[in-house]
């Protein structure tokens, strides 16, 4: 296991992943400090895991048997890590990236000031600088998430689902971030409609992510 003591290391690692340069597929586990009091968890890449948490590497190594590539994202380890750090397991999501696109979004959007919208209220809990826009039948959000990366999520109104609006909102998000920016999305693998929408919008799967959140968040 490699212990990287600089909190900026997670942001640097994510930048490498965004550029298509992944940790070595060597069955290893890299341990990094939590990038903020709010964010902690585990990243899974091809045959390599990254634990970003306030946990000693020796403690992590003692609970991850060598050769078990699935162990870092297993319920047993995530629950143990949560207990050790005073956090709760959130979800294990598919992690995707997409590059920013130039020009205005291809659908009409208006700034959404209503912070009580369930999707917006949820985003505010996990991200900084949350911004939201409403389309006819849905919303798209941006915010600064783990290690300061730009993250997006979308919500389609129930009566408008199944007609491509989710894909259009995901495409719009790529036009809303600054030029040269990588946009990240965490998508529940069970939400097949969302997975299809983001893939159709040009997002590329890069790994999996388990987010551990403070119990009082």
FIKOLZA-1660 file (N, C-alpha, C; in steps of 0.1 Angstrom, whole numbers, plus 5000, padded with zeros to 4 digits):
% residues 217
   i   px   py   pz ch aa at
   1 5008 4988 5000  A  X  N
   1 5000 5000 5000  A  X CA
   1 5009 5012 5000  A  X  C
   2 5004 5023 4993  A  X  N
   2 5012 5035 4992  A  X CA
   2 5004 5046 5000  A  X  C
   3 5011 5052 5010  A  X  N
   3 5005 5062 5018  A  X CA
   3 5009 5076 5012  A  X  C
   4 5000 5084 5008  A  X  N
   4 5003 5097 5002  A  X CA
   4 4998 5108 5012  A  X  C
   5 5007 5115 5019  A  X  N
   5 5003 5123 5030  A  X CA
   5 4997 5136 5026  A  X  C
   6 4998 5141 5014  A  X  N
   6 4994 5154 5009  A  X CA
   6 4979 5153 5005  A  X  C
   7 4970 5161 5012  A  X  N
   7 4956 5161 5008  A  X CA
   7 4953 5165 4994  A  X  C
   8 4962 5172 4987  A  X  N
   8 4961 5175 4973  A  X CA
   8 4963 5163 4964  A  X  C
   9 4967 5152 4970  A  X  N
   9 4970 5141 4961  A  X CA
   9 4957 5135 4955  A  X  C
  10 4946 5136 4962  A  X  N
  10 4933 5131 4956  A  X CA
  10 4929 5139 4944  A  X  C
  11 4930 5152 4945  A  X  N
  11 4927 5160 4933  A  X CA
  11 4936 5157 4922  A  X  C
  12 4949 5155 4925  A  X  N
  12 4959 5152 4914  A  X CA
  12 4956 5138 4908  A  X  C
  13 4952 5129 4916  A  X  N
  13 4949 5116 4911  A  X CA
  13 4937 5116 4902  A  X  C
  14 4926 5124 4906  A  X  N
  14 4914 5125 4898  A  X CA
  14 4917 5132 4885  A  X  C
  15 4927 5142 4885  A  X  N
  15 4930 5149 4873  A  X CA
  15 4937 5139 4863  A  X  C
  16 4945 5130 4869  A  X  N
  16 4952 5120 4860  A  X CA
  16 4941 5110 4854  A  X  C
  17 4932 5106 4862  A  X  N
  17 4921 5097 4857  A  X CA
  17 4913 5105 4846  A  X  C
  18 4910 5117 4848  A  X  N
  18 4903 5125 4838  A  X CA
  18 4910 5126 4825  A  X  C
  19 4924 5125 4826  A  X  N
  19 4932 5126 4814  A  X CA
  19 4934 5112 4808  A  X  C
  20 4928 5101 4814  A  X  N
  20 4930 5088 4809  A  X CA
  20 4942 5080 4814  A  X  C
  21 4948 5086 4825  A  X  N
  21 4959 5079 4831  A  X CA
  21 4955 5074 4845  A  X  C
  22 4954 5061 4845  A  X  N
  22 4948 5054 4857  A  X CA
  22 4959 5048 4866  A  X  C
  23 4955 5046 4879  A  X  N
  23 4965 5039 4887  A  X CA
  23 4968 5025 4881  A  X  C
  24 4980 5020 4884  A  X  N
  24 4984 5007 4878  A  X CA
  24 4974 4996 4882  A  X  C
  25 4971 4987 4873  A  X  N
  25 4962 4976 4875  A  X CA
  25 4970 4965 4881  A  X  C
  26 4975 4967 4894  A  X  N
  26 4984 4958 4901  A  X CA
  26 4978 4951 4913  A  X  C
  27 4965 4953 4915  A  X  N
  27 4958 4947 4926  A  X CA
  27 4961 4955 4939  A  X  C
  28 4967 4967 4938  A  X  N
  28 4971 4974 4950  A  X CA
  28 4960 4983 4955  A  X  C
  29 4963 4989 4967  A  X  N
  29 4954 4999 4973  A  X CA
  29 4962 5011 4977  A  X  C
  30 4958 5023 4972  A  X  N
  30 4964 5035 4976  A  X CA
  30 4956 5042 4987  A  X  C
  31 4962 5046 4997  A  X  N
  31 4955 5053 5008  A  X CA
  31 4959 5068 5008  A  X  C
  32 4948 5076 5007  A  X  N
  32 4950 5091 5007  A  X CA
  32 4942 5097 5019  A  X  C
  33 4946 5108 5024  A  X  N
  33 4938 5115 5034  A  X CA
  33 4924 5120 5028  A  X  C
  34 4915 5121 5037  A  X  N
  34 4902 5127 5032  A  X CA
  34 4904 5141 5028  A  X  C
  35 4899 5145 5016  A  X  N
  35 4902 5159 5011  A  X CA
  35 4895 5170 5018  A  X  C
  36 4885 5166 5026  A  X  N
  36 4877 5176 5034  A  X CA
  36 4870 5169 5045  A  X  C
  37 4865 5177 5055  A  X  N
  37 4858 5170 5066  A  X CA
  37 4845 5163 5061  A  X  C
  38 4840 5168 5050  A  X  N
  38 4827 5162 5045  A  X CA
  38 4830 5149 5037  A  X  C
  39 4841 5148 5029  A  X  N
  39 4842 5138 5019  A  X CA
  39 4852 5127 5023  A  X  C
  40 4847 5114 5022  A  X  N
  40 4855 5103 5025  A  X CA
  40 4849 5091 5017  A  X  C
  41 4858 5081 5014  A  X  N
  41 4852 5070 5007  A  X CA
  41 4863 5061 5000  A  X  C
  42 4858 5054 4990  A  X  N
  42 4867 5045 4983  A  X CA
  42 4864 5046 4968  A  X  C
  43 4875 5047 4960  A  X  N
  43 4874 5047 4945  A  X CA
  43 4879 5033 4940  A  X  C
  44 4872 5027 4931  A  X  N
  44 4876 5015 4925  A  X CA
  44 4879 5017 4910  A  X  C
  45 4891 5013 4906  A  X  N
  45 4895 5013 4892  A  X CA
  45 4898 4999 4888  A  X  C
  46 4902 4997 4876  A  X  N
  46 4906 4984 4871  A  X CA
  46 4918 4978 4880  A  X  C
  47 4915 4968 4888  A  X  N
  47 4925 4962 4896  A  X CA
  47 4933 4971 4905  A  X  C
  48 4927 4982 4909  A  X  N
  48 4933 4991 4919  A  X CA
  48 4922 4999 4926  A  X  C
  49 4924 5001 4939  A  X  N
  49 4915 5008 4947  A  X CA
  49 4922 5020 4954  A  X  C
  50 4914 5031 4956  A  X  N
  50 4919 5042 4963  A  X CA
  50 4910 5045 4975  A  X  C
  51 4915 5044 4987  A  X  N
  51 4908 5048 4999  A  X CA
  51 4912 5062 5003  A  X  C
  52 4902 5071 5003  A  X  N
  52 4904 5084 5008  A  X CA
  52 4897 5087 5021  A  X  C
  53 4904 5086 5031  A  X  N
  53 4898 5086 5045  A  X CA
  53 4908 5089 5055  A  X  C
  54 4904 5094 5067  A  X  N
  54 4913 5096 5078  A  X CA
  54 4915 5083 5085  A  X  C
  55 4922 5074 5078  A  X  N
  55 4925 5060 5084  A  X CA
  55 4940 5057 5081  A  X  C
  56 4946 5051 5091  A  X  N
  56 4960 5047 5089  A  X CA
  56 4961 5036 5079  A  X  C
  57 4971 5037 5070  A  X  N
  57 4973 5027 5060  A  X CA
  57 4974 5013 5065  A  X  C
  58 4981 5012 5077  A  X  N
  58 4982 4999 5084  A  X CA
  58 4969 4993 5088  A  X  C
  59 4959 5002 5092  A  X  N
  59 4946 4997 5096  A  X CA
  59 4939 4992 5083  A  X  C
  60 4940 5000 5072  A  X  N
  60 4934 4995 5060  A  X CA
  60 4940 4982 5055  A  X  C
  61 4953 4981 5055  A  X  N
  61 4959 4969 5050  A  X CA
  61 4955 4957 5058  A  X  C
  62 4953 4958 5071  A  X  N
  62 4949 4947 5079  A  X CA
  62 4936 4942 5076  A  X  C
  63 4927 4949 5069  A  X  N
  63 4914 4945 5067  A  X CA
  63 4911 4942 5052  A  X  C
  64 4922 4943 5044  A  X  N
  64 4920 4940 5030  A  X CA
  64 4930 4929 5026  A  X  C
  65 4925 4917 5025  A  X  N
  65 4934 4906 5022  A  X CA
  65 4940 4907 5008  A  X  C
  66 4952 4904 5006  A  X  N
  66 4959 4905 4993  A  X CA
  66 4952 4896 4983  A  X  C
  67 4951 4901 4971  A  X  N
  67 4946 4893 4960  A  X CA
  67 4931 4894 4958  A  X  C
  68 4924 4900 4968  A  X  N
  68 4909 4901 4967  A  X CA
  68 4906 4915 4961  A  X  C
  69 4904 4915 4948  A  X  N
  69 4902 4928 4941  A  X CA
  69 4889 4935 4945  A  X  C
  70 4879 4926 4949  A  X  N
  70 4866 4932 4952  A  X CA
  70 4865 4937 4967  A  X  C
  71 4875 4934 4975  A  X  N
  71 4874 4937 4989  A  X CA
  71 4872 4952 4992  A  X  C
  72 4879 4961 4986  A  X  N
  72 4878 4975 4990  A  X CA
  72 4864 4981 4988  A  X  C
  73 4856 4975 4979  A  X  N
  73 4842 4980 4977  A  X CA
  73 4832 4970 4983  A  X  C
  74 4837 4961 4991  A  X  N
  74 4827 4951 4997  A  X CA
  74 4820 4958 5009  A  X  C
  75 4807 4953 5011  A  X  N
  75 4800 4959 5023  A  X CA
  75 4808 4957 5036  A  X  C
  76 4815 4946 5038  A  X  N
  76 4822 4944 5050  A  X CA
  76 4833 4955 5053  A  X  C
  77 4841 4958 5042  A  X  N
  77 4851 4968 5044  A  X CA
  77 4845 4982 5045  A  X  C
  78 4835 4985 5037  A  X  N
  78 4829 4998 5038  A  X CA
  78 4823 5001 5051  A  X  C
  79 4816 4991 5057  A  X  N
  79 4810 4992 5070  A  X CA
  79 4821 4994 5081  A  X  C
  80 4832 4986 5080  A  X  N
  80 4843 4988 5089  A  X CA
  80 4849 5001 5088  A  X  C
  81 4851 5006 5076  A  X  N
  81 4857 5019 5074  A  X CA
  81 4848 5030 5080  A  X  C
  82 4835 5029 5078  A  X  N
  82 4825 5038 5083  A  X CA
  82 4826 5039 5098  A  X  C
  83 4826 5027 5104  A  X  N
  83 4827 5027 5119  A  X CA
  83 4840 5033 5124  A  X  C
  84 4850 5030 5117  A  X  N
  84 4864 5035 5121  A  X CA
  84 4865 5051 5120  A  X  C
  85 4858 5056 5110  A  X  N
  85 4859 5071 5108  A  X CA
  85 4846 5078 5112  A  X  C
  86 4837 5072 5118  A  X  N
  86 4825 5078 5123  A  X CA
  86 4815 5083 5112  A  X  C
  87 4815 5075 5101  A  X  N
  87 4807 5078 5089  A  X CA
  87 4797 5067 5086  A  X  C
  88 4788 5070 5076  A  X  N
  88 4779 5060 5072  A  X CA
  88 4780 5058 5057  A  X  C
  89 4778 5045 5053  A  X  N
  89 4778 5042 5039  A  X CA
  89 4767 5049 5031  A  X  C
  90 4770 5055 5020  A  X  N
  90 4760 5061 5012  A  X CA
  90 4756 5052 5001  A  X  C
  91 4763 5052 4989  A  X  N
  91 4760 5043 4978  A  X CA
  91 4773 5040 4971  A  X  C
  92 4772 5029 4963  A  X  N
  92 4783 5026 4954  A  X CA
  92 4778 5030 4940  A  X  C
  93 4785 5040 4934  A  X  N
  93 4780 5045 4921  A  X CA
  93 4790 5042 4910  A  X  C
  94 4785 5041 4898  A  X  N
  94 4794 5042 4886  A  X CA
  94 4799 5056 4885  A  X  C
  95 4812 5058 4883  A  X  N
  95 4818 5071 4882  A  X CA
  95 4822 5073 4867  A  X  C
  96 4817 5085 4862  A  X  N
  96 4819 5088 4848  A  X CA
  96 4825 5102 4846  A  X  C
  97 4831 5104 4835  A  X  N
  97 4836 5117 4832  A  X CA
  97 4832 5121 4817  A  X  C
  98 4832 5134 4815  A  X  N
  98 4830 5140 4802  A  X CA
  98 4837 5153 4801  A  X  C
  99 4842 5157 4789  A  X  N
  99 4848 5170 4788  A  X CA
  99 4838 5181 4785  A  X  C
 100 4841 5193 4789  A  X  N
 100 4833 5205 4787  A  X CA
 100 4831 5206 4771  A  X  C
 101 4820 5212 4768  A  X  N
 101 4817 5215 4754  A  X CA
 101 4815 5230 4752  A  X  C
 102 4819 5236 4741  A  X  N
 102 4818 5250 4739  A  X CA
 102 4804 5254 4735  A  X  C
 103 4801 5267 4737  A  X  N
 103 4788 5272 4732  A  X CA
 103 4777 5270 4743  A  X  C
 104 4766 5275 4740  A  X  N
 104 4754 5274 4749  A  X CA
 104 4748 5260 4749  A  X  C
 105 4741 5257 4759  A  X  N
 105 4734 5244 4759  A  X CA
 105 4724 5242 4748  A  X  C
 106 4722 5230 4743  A  X  N
 106 4713 5229 4731  A  X CA
 106 4698 5229 4735  A  X  C
 107 4695 5230 4748  A  X  N
 107 4681 5232 4752  A  X CA
 107 4679 5244 4760  A  X  C
 108 4667 5249 4760  A  X  N
 108 4665 5262 4768  A  X CA
 108 4665 5259 4783  A  X  C
 109 4673 5267 4790  A  X  N
 109 4674 5266 4804  A  X CA
 109 4672 5279 4811  A  X  C
 110 4666 5279 4823  A  X  N
 110 4665 5291 4831  A  X CA
 110 4670 5288 4845  A  X  C
 111 4677 5297 4851  A  X  N
 111 4682 5295 4865  A  X CA
 111 4671 5291 4874  A  X  C
 112 4674 5281 4882  A  X  N
 112 4664 5276 4892  A  X CA
 112 4667 5281 4906  A  X  C
 113 4660 5291 4911  A  X  N
 113 4664 5296 4925  A  X CA
 113 4658 5288 4936  A  X  C
 114 4649 5279 4933  A  X  N
 114 4641 5272 4944  A  X CA
 114 4650 5261 4950  A  X  C
 115 4656 5264 4961  A  X  N
 115 4665 5254 4968  A  X CA
 115 4657 5243 4975  A  X  C
 116 4644 5244 4975  A  X  N
 116 4636 5233 4981  A  X CA
 116 4634 5221 4972  A  X  C
 117 4637 5223 4959  A  X  N
 117 4636 5211 4950  A  X CA
 117 4644 5200 4956  A  X  C
 118 4638 5188 4957  A  X  N
 118 4645 5177 4963  A  X CA
 118 4659 5174 4957  A  X  C
 119 4660 5174 4944  A  X  N
 119 4673 5172 4938  A  X CA
 119 4683 5183 4942  A  X  C
 120 4679 5195 4943  A  X  N
 120 4688 5206 4946  A  X CA
 120 4691 5205 4961  A  X  C
 121 4681 5203 4970  A  X  N
 121 4684 5202 4984  A  X CA
 121 4694 5191 4987  A  X  C
 122 4693 5180 4980  A  X  N
 122 4702 5169 4982  A  X CA
 122 4716 5172 4977  A  X  C
 123 4717 5179 4966  A  X  N
 123 4730 5183 4961  A  X CA
 123 4737 5193 4970  A  X  C
 124 4730 5202 4977  A  X  N
 124 4736 5211 4986  A  X CA
 124 4743 5204 4998  A  X  C
 125 4737 5193 5001  A  X  N
 125 4743 5185 5013  A  X CA
 125 4757 5180 5009  A  X  C
 126 4760 5177 4997  A  X  N
 126 4772 5170 4993  A  X CA
 126 4781 5178 4984  A  X  C
 127 4777 5190 4980  A  X  N
 127 4786 5198 4971  A  X CA
 127 4786 5212 4975  A  X  C
 128 4796 5219 4971  A  X  N
 128 4797 5234 4973  A  X CA
 128 4794 5241 4960  A  X  C
 129 4790 5254 4961  A  X  N
 129 4788 5262 4949  A  X CA
 129 4778 5256 4940  A  X  C
 130 4767 5250 4945  A  X  N
 130 4757 5244 4937  A  X CA
 130 4749 5254 4929  A  X  C
 131 4748 5251 4916  A  X  N
 131 4740 5259 4907  A  X CA
 131 4730 5250 4900  A  X  C
 132 4718 5255 4897  A  X  N
 132 4708 5247 4891  A  X CA
 132 4701 5255 4880  A  X  C
 133 4696 5247 4870  A  X  N
 133 4689 5253 4859  A  X CA
 133 4677 5244 4857  A  X  C
 134 4666 5250 4853  A  X  N
 134 4654 5243 4850  A  X CA
 134 4651 5243 4835  A  X  C
 135 4648 5231 4829  A  X  N
 135 4643 5230 4816  A  X CA
 135 4628 5227 4816  A  X  C
 136 4622 5226 4805  A  X  N
 136 4608 5222 4804  A  X CA
 136 4607 5207 4807  A  X  C
 137 4605 5204 4820  A  X  N
 137 4604 5190 4824  A  X CA
 137 4615 5184 4832  A  X  C
 138 4624 5192 4836  A  X  N
 138 4635 5187 4844  A  X CA
 138 4645 5198 4849  A  X  C
 139 4655 5193 4857  A  X  N
 139 4665 5202 4862  A  X CA
 139 4679 5196 4860  A  X  C
 140 4689 5205 4858  A  X  N
 140 4703 5200 4858  A  X CA
 140 4711 5208 4868  A  X  C
 141 4720 5202 4875  A  X  N
 141 4727 5208 4885  A  X CA
 141 4742 5207 4883  A  X  C
 142 4750 5216 4888  A  X  N
 142 4764 5216 4889  A  X CA
 142 4769 5219 4903  A  X  C
 143 4780 5214 4907  A  X  N
 143 4785 5218 4920  A  X CA
 143 4799 5212 4922  A  X  C
 144 4806 5218 4931  A  X  N
 144 4820 5213 4935  A  X CA
 144 4819 5202 4945  A  X  C
 145 4823 5190 4941  A  X  N
 145 4822 5178 4950  A  X CA
 145 4835 5174 4955  A  X  C
 146 4837 5161 4955  A  X  N
 146 4849 5155 4961  A  X CA
 146 4862 5161 4955  A  X  C
 147 4871 5166 4964  A  X  N
 147 4884 5172 4960  A  X CA
 147 4882 5183 4950  A  X  C
 148 4870 5190 4951  A  X  N
 148 4868 5202 4943  A  X CA
 148 4864 5200 4929  A  X  C
 149 4862 5187 4925  A  X  N
 149 4859 5185 4911  A  X CA
 149 4844 5190 4908  A  X  C
 150 4842 5193 4895  A  X  N
 150 4829 5197 4891  A  X CA
 150 4820 5184 4889  A  X  C
 151 4809 5183 4895  A  X  N
 151 4800 5172 4894  A  X CA
 151 4786 5177 4889  A  X  C
 152 4779 5168 4882  A  X  N
 152 4766 5171 4878  A  X CA
 152 4756 5160 4881  A  X  C
 153 4743 5164 4882  A  X  N
 153 4732 5155 4883  A  X CA
 153 4720 5161 4876  A  X  C
 154 4711 5152 4872  A  X  N
 154 4699 5157 4865  A  X CA
 154 4687 5150 4871  A  X  C
 155 4676 5156 4869  A  X  N
 155 4663 5151 4874  A  X CA
 155 4652 5154 4863  A  X  C
 156 4645 5143 4859  A  X  N
 156 4635 5145 4849  A  X CA
 156 4621 5143 4856  A  X  C
 157 4612 5152 4853  A  X  N
 157 4599 5151 4859  A  X CA
 157 4592 5137 4855  A  X  C
 158 4585 5131 4864  A  X  N
 158 4579 5118 4861  A  X CA
 158 4572 5117 4848  A  X  C
 159 4564 5127 4845  A  X  N
 159 4556 5127 4832  A  X CA
 159 4564 5129 4820  A  X  C
 160 4577 5133 4821  A  X  N
 160 4585 5135 4809  A  X CA
 160 4596 5125 4807  A  X  C
 161 4595 5114 4814  A  X  N
 161 4606 5104 4813  A  X CA
 161 4604 5095 4801  A  X  C
 162 4615 5090 4795  A  X  N
 162 4614 5081 4784  A  X CA
 162 4614 5087 4771  A  X  C
 163 4617 5101 4770  A  X  N
 163 4617 5108 4757  A  X CA
 163 4630 5115 4754  A  X  C
 164 4640 5111 4761  A  X  N
 164 4654 5117 4758  A  X CA
 164 4657 5130 4765  A  X  C
 165 4649 5134 4775  A  X  N
 165 4652 5146 4782  A  X CA
 165 4664 5145 4791  A  X  C
 166 4665 5133 4797  A  X  N
 166 4677 5130 4806  A  X CA
 166 4690 5132 4798  A  X  C
 167 4690 5126 4787  A  X  N
 167 4702 5128 4778  A  X CA
 167 4705 5142 4775  A  X  C
 168 4694 5149 4771  A  X  N
 168 4696 5164 4768  A  X CA
 168 4701 5172 4779  A  X  C
 169 4696 5169 4791  A  X  N
 169 4701 5176 4803  A  X CA
 169 4716 5173 4806  A  X  C
 170 4719 5160 4804  A  X  N
 170 4733 5156 4807  A  X CA
 170 4742 5163 4796  A  X  C
 171 4738 5164 4784  A  X  N
 171 4746 5171 4774  A  X CA
 171 4747 5186 4778  A  X  C
 172 4736 5192 4782  A  X  N
 172 4736 5206 4786  A  X CA
 172 4746 5208 4797  A  X  C
 173 4747 5199 4807  A  X  N
 173 4757 5201 4817  A  X CA
 173 4771 5203 4812  A  X  C
 174 4774 5196 4801  A  X  N
 174 4788 5198 4795  A  X CA
 174 4790 5212 4789  A  X  C
 175 4779 5219 4786  A  X  N
 175 4781 5232 4781  A  X CA
 175 4781 5243 4792  A  X  C
 176 4778 5239 4804  A  X  N
 176 4776 5248 4816  A  X CA
 176 4789 5249 4824  A  X  C
 177 4799 5240 4822  A  X  N
 177 4811 5241 4830  A  X CA
 177 4822 5249 4821  A  X  C
 178 4832 5254 4828  A  X  N
 178 4842 5262 4821  A  X CA
 178 4849 5254 4811  A  X  C
 179 4854 5261 4800  A  X  N
 179 4862 5254 4790  A  X CA
 179 4874 5247 4796  A  X  C
 180 4877 5235 4791  A  X  N
 180 4888 5228 4796  A  X CA
 180 4886 5220 4808  A  X  C
 181 4873 5220 4813  A  X  N
 181 4870 5214 4826  A  X CA
 181 4865 5200 4823  A  X  C
 182 4869 5191 4832  A  X  N
 182 4863 5177 4832  A  X CA
 182 4851 5177 4841  A  X  C
 183 4840 5171 4837  A  X  N
 183 4828 5170 4844  A  X CA
 183 4826 5156 4849  A  X  C
 184 4822 5154 4862  A  X  N
 184 4821 5141 4868  A  X CA
 184 4806 5138 4871  A  X  C
 185 4802 5126 4870  A  X  N
 185 4789 5122 4873  A  X CA
 185 4790 5108 4881  A  X  C
 186 4782 5107 4892  A  X  N
 186 4781 5095 4899  A  X CA
 186 4767 5090 4897  A  X  C
 187 4766 5078 4891  A  X  N
 187 4753 5072 4887  A  X CA
 187 4751 5059 4893  A  X  C
 188 4739 5057 4899  A  X  N
 188 4736 5044 4905  A  X CA
 188 4735 5034 4893  A  X  C
 189 4742 5023 4894  A  X  N
 189 4741 5013 4883  A  X CA
 189 4727 5007 4881  A  X  C
 190 4719 5007 4892  A  X  N
 190 4705 5002 4891  A  X CA
 190 4696 5011 4883  A  X  C
 191 4700 5024 4882  A  X  N
 191 4692 5033 4875  A  X CA
 191 4695 5033 4860  A  X  C
 192 4690 5022 4854  A  X  N
 192 4694 5020 4840  A  X CA
 192 4691 5031 4831  A  X  C
 193 4680 5038 4833  A  X  N
 193 4676 5049 4825  A  X CA
 193 4687 5060 4826  A  X  C
 194 4691 5063 4838  A  X  N
 194 4701 5074 4840  A  X CA
 194 4715 5069 4834  A  X  C
 195 4718 5057 4835  A  X  N
 195 4731 5052 4829  A  X CA
 195 4730 5054 4814  A  X  C
 196 4719 5050 4808  A  X  N
 196 4718 5051 4793  A  X CA
 196 4719 5066 4789  A  X  C
 197 4712 5075 4797  A  X  N
 197 4712 5089 4794  A  X CA
 197 4726 5095 4794  A  X  C
 198 4733 5092 4804  A  X  N
 198 4747 5098 4805  A  X CA
 198 4756 5092 4795  A  X  C
 199 4755 5079 4792  A  X  N
 199 4764 5073 4782  A  X CA
 199 4761 5079 4768  A  X  C
 200 4748 5081 4766  A  X  N
 200 4744 5087 4753  A  X CA
 200 4748 5102 4752  A  X  C
 201 4750 5108 4763  A  X  N
 201 4754 5122 4764  A  X CA
 201 4770 5123 4763  A  X  C
 202 4777 5112 4761  A  X  N
 202 4791 5113 4759  A  X CA
 202 4799 5111 4772  A  X  C
 203 4793 5107 4783  A  X  N
 203 4801 5104 4795  A  X CA
 203 4807 5090 4794  A  X  C
 204 4819 5089 4799  A  X  N
 204 4827 5076 4799  A  X CA
 204 4829 5071 4813  A  X  C
 205 4825 5058 4815  A  X  N
 205 4828 5052 4828  A  X CA
 205 4843 5051 4830  A  X  C
 206 4847 5055 4842  A  X  N
 206 4861 5054 4846  A  X CA
 206 4863 5045 4859  A  X  C
 207 4853 5042 4866  A  X  N
 207 4854 5034 4878  A  X CA
 207 4842 5034 4886  A  X  C
 208 4843 5031 4899  A  X  N
 208 4832 5030 4908  A  X CA
 208 4836 5039 4921  A  X  C
 209 4826 5043 4928  A  X  N
 209 4829 5052 4939  A  X CA
 209 4819 5049 4950  A  X  C
 210 4824 5047 4962  A  X  N
 210 4816 5046 4974  A  X CA
 210 4818 5058 4983  A  X  C
 211 4808 5065 4986  A  X  N
 211 4809 5077 4994  A  X CA
 211 4805 5074 5008  A  X  C
 212 4813 5078 5018  A  X  N
 212 4810 5077 5032  A  X CA
 212 4808 5091 5037  A  X  C
 213 4796 5093 5043  A  X  N
 213 4792 5106 5048  A  X CA
 213 4792 5107 5063  A  X  C
 214 4794 5119 5068  A  X  N
 214 4793 5121 5083  A  X CA
 214 4779 5118 5087  A  X  C
 215 4778 5112 5099  A  X  N
 215 4765 5108 5104  A  X CA
 215 4755 5119 5106  A  X  C
 216 4760 5131 5108  A  X  N
 216 4752 5143 5111  A  X CA
 216 4749 5151 5099  A  X  C
 217 4753 5146 5086  A  X  N
 217 4751 5154 5074  A  X CA
 217 4737 5152 5069  A  X  C
% end
